[in-house]
Amino acid sequence: MEDRLIVDAHQDLAWNMLSYGRDYTRSVTETRRLEAESDSLALKRQGHTLLGWPEYQQGRVSLVFGTLFVTPARLKLEHETIFYNDPEGAYRLYRQQLETYYELTDRHPDKFTLVCSRANLTAVLNHWKQTSFQTHPVGIVPLMEGAEGIRTPADLEEWWEAGLRIIGLAWAGNRYCGGTREPGPLTDEGRALLKAMADFGFLLDISHMDEPAARQALDRYPHAVIATHANVAALILEYSGNRHLSDDVLRALIEREAVIGLVPTCRFLDYRWQRGHPREQVPFARVVDHIDYICQMAGSARHVGLGSDFDGGFGVESVPAEIDNIADLQKIVPILQARGYTEEDIALILGGNWIRILQQYLPQ
């Protein structure tokens, strides 16, 4: 059990906290009850939460990558309150989300702590490994999803000093590159940003990048590259699009010693599934199909992890029926065991691979 710590490489915590007032120090049950009683917008827009601090403890979720995410105004949904019209607005809102993580960890240091260095990481992991403690703080690694919060490469020094460590260039398309549903290669601004990012040592997250842009980034970015939340395009039934990873991109990621975080949501496992369809139509074991595909391609279990994207625009209604909350990610263990994965392999998949990347590339 000591080695079965989960690291989840993608959770939209700050966005939910600011958009809906969600309090992740509460339990999943309490948040669901309060939102049902108040007929909350979160419940109407997203569904029931999957995240809560007691459930982190039950599932041994030691570390999450907490996103900074803001919607471009042209793509905002009805009633969406956090969106930007220009780089200056994006910068302000992204900074507000990073400050939200600082406020959360300052107010509740027993429950959450920021992880911006190897020393921070070691402290969190050591706490989780000490059985004398009944509960443990969950580490949050800041991740910028979509780089529009960076007005120019000159902003990177400020972001680095503030604790940002991972940058994904795209969500939708933007001035840096093509993205989900908005194709395009790297732009001149994108190439300049990558060059400056490498000087500081940011990890590059290629999730959401259009394939030509992702391949260009994989070819030219000299520092660490990861994909925090994307599935195997070849395995998603009736899928066509540019959101998930082709075999060519997967091979390039493996060659770069990257880790890929898989997303256990029904639509990302079977494109025929629509919100409102029975969750039982998409079994949780499908996630292991994606894990196994990458492991077979790589010849080892060193390149795959979890990136749930939980509370990222969907709720419990949109994940396989075996999952009620974040703690249920541990249910992947017996499925992996049944497919012949060793305890060492399972520890890597649950969190060890992400921990290795962070130990290699976070600053001291």
C-alpha positions, -999 to +999 in steps of 0.1 A: +000+000+000+029+024+007+037+024-030+001+028-042+001+066-040-019+083-067-007+113-086-034+130-107-019+152-134-050+173-142-077+188-119-094+221-125-097+232-089-091+269-090-116+274-119-143+256-099-135+275-067-138+308-085-166+300-109-189+281-084-175+286-049-167+250-046-148+242-014-124+212-018-118+209+019-153+195+021-162+159+013-178+150-020-210+141-001-212+175+016-206+194-016-232+174-035-257+180-007-251+217-005-252+222-043-284+201-046-302+221-018-292+254-034-299+243-070-265+256-079-252+265-113-223+241-108-248+212-106-267+224-137-236+231-158-213+203-148-230+177-126-220+164-092-184+169-081-159+141-080-135+158-057-132+163-020-104+163+006-116+132+026-118+113-007-082+123-015-073+107+017-093+075+011-079+071-024-043+080-013-042+109-038-010+125-026-004+150-054-025+167-081-015+191-109-039+221-102-047+240-134-049+276-142-076+277-168-096+306-184-120+303-213-115+327-243-146+349-247-154+335-281-159+300-266-175+308-233-208+290-224-239+307-212-236+320-177-198+315-177-183+342-157-145+337-160-133+345-196-109+367-213-110+390-244-073+398-247-039+388-233-041+414-206-074+400-193-061+365-196-030+374-176-051+390-148-074+360-145-047+334-146-029+352-118-061+353-098-062+315-101-027+310-090-034+333-060-064+311-052-041+281-047-018+302-024-049+313-004-061+276-002-028+263+011-022+293+034-057+288+050-055+250+052-018+239+054-029+206+070-050+198+039-032+213+009+004+225+001+020+239-030+047+219-047+071+241-067+104+224-059+119+190-052+121+199-015+083+205-015+078+172-033+099+153-009+081+168+021+047+158+008+057+123-002+075+117+031+044+127+050+022+103+031+047+075+038+046+080+075+018+058+089+019+077+122-002+104+105-038+096+100-042+123+073-019+140+049-017+173+030-023+170-008+004+186-029-007+209-057+017+215-087+006+246-106-001+239-143-012+266-168-036+252-194-035+274-224-006+299-224-027+331-231-019+342-195+016+348-208+014+382-225+050+380-238+080+357-230+092+384-207+064+374-183+079+340-178+103+352-151+074+365-130+054+332-135+085+311-126+091+331-094+054+328-085+057+290-086+043+280-120+062+249-133+042+234-162+027+252-192+004+238-219+005+261-249-031+254-260-067+246-250-084+259-281-063+275-308-045+307-298-017+330-309+009+304-300-005+274-318-035+254-330-055+236-304-086+215-298-111+220-327-090+249-340-061+234-359-028+250-368+010+247-363+032+266-340+033+303-348+063+325-346+051+336-311+048+300-301+083+292-311+096+322-292+077+312-262+091+277-263+126+290-265+121+312-235+103+284-215+133+261-220+157+288-206+138+286-173+131+248-173+093+248-176+077+214-183+058+215-216+023+199-216+012+191-252-023+182-242-049+200-264-022+211-290-031+204-326-010+175-339+013+196-363+020+220-334+026+191-310+050+174-333+069+206-340+072+212-302+084+176-296+111+181-323+123+215-310+117+218-272+149+207-255+134+204-220+109+179-205+077+172-225+046+156-210+009+151-219-011+155-187-046+145-199-052+128-233-062+094-244-052+071-273-070+083-304-068+048-320-089+032-292-117+058-289-147+043-307-159+064-336-136+093-327-123+118-352-107+151-341-075+166-328-080+164-290-064+130-284-030+114-293-022+096-325+002+067-326+028+090-342+026+115-313+026+087-287+058+072-302+074+107-302+064+112-266+079+078-256+111+086-274+113+119-254+108+099-221+075+116-215+046+105-193+010+105-206-019+110-182-051+091-192-086+105-187-113+082-173-144+100-187-169+082-209-168+105-239-130+101-241-133+064-241-162+060-265-172+089-287-207+075-292-214+082-256-233+114-248-242+130-215-274+114-202-265+080-216-261+052-191-226+053-175-225+015-176-221+016-214-184+025-208-167+002-183-138+015-163-116-013-177-115+007-210-090+030-193-067+000-188-070-007-225-054+027-231-028+021-205-019-013-220-017+002-255+009+027-244+028+001-223+029-023-252+041+004-276+068+015-251+078-020-239+074-009-203+051+008-178+073+039-175+053+063-198+017+063-185-001+077-156-035+093-146-047+127-156-084+126-146-095+161-157-121+157-129-145+186-124-132+199-157-166+206-172-182+173-162-192+155-131-199+120-118-227+116-144-200+115-172-176+089-158-178+051-158-203+037-133-175+022-111-163+057-102-183+077-077-154+100-067-116+105-069-109+077-044-123+051-068-093+055-091-078+029-068-102+004-085-078+004-114-054-018-093-073-052-096-079-046-133-042-041-138-033-071-117-057-093-137-039-082-169-005-093-155+009-060-143+034-063-114+032-043-082+061-022-095+043-015-127+011-006-109+030+018-085+045+035-116+011+039-133-007+052-102+018+079-095+054+068-097+060+080-133+048+115-125+069+115-093+100+106-113+094+134-138+089+159-110+120+147-092+140+151-124+128+185-135+115+206-105+141+230-092+158+223-059 
